[in-house]
Amino acid sequence: MSLWVDKYRPTALGKLDYHKDQAGQLRNLVQCGDFPHLLVYGPSGSGKKTRIMCLLRELYGAGIEKLRIEHQSITTPSKKKLEISTIASNYHLEVNASDAGNNDRVVIQELIKTVAQSQQLETSTQRDFKVVVLTEVDRLTKDAQHALRRTMEKYMSTCRLILCCNSTSKVISPTR
């Protein structure tokens, strides 16, 4: 049995009833194949994650719905072990890196490096990159945001990032 909100959540960009022009722009990005890093922002409950999941479904198909919860163990330079919970499919990884607190820089770098260096399990999608969805980017430390910027540039060929936040005012301008 599923929740009502999950049962009736739109699953395609064409089914979104609001901001149809944005949905059209996202569909064009998927069709042209030149998929950049994205920053999605808006108030809580405005449909950011729904729009992101619709976009991922357009990119990879119905396989994106097969989600699993993974627990990643990351060791910081000070030998502290961190346990981070992520939501993943064969094509993407979703993580709230601000859960790591002051160690968010290490968490972001390690997770993105791991995803970027791993191969996709299914090659039938014709996409040569995986997607990392980072939520609550506006709650990351400035150090983590600068590290994120460097990591985005380094792994552009094998990994795309979708950043999700409530407000862009706390996101550094190079990341915006």
Secondary structure, 3 states (H helix, E strand, C coil): CCCHHHHCCCCCHHHCCCCHHHHHHHHHHHHHCCCCCEEEECCCCCCHHHHHHHHHHHHHCHHHHCCEEEEEEEECCCCCEEEEEEEECCCEEEECHHHHHHHHHHHHHHHHHHHHHCCCCCCCCCCCCEEEEEECHHHCCHHHHHHHHHHHHHCCCCEEEEEEECCCCCCCCCCC
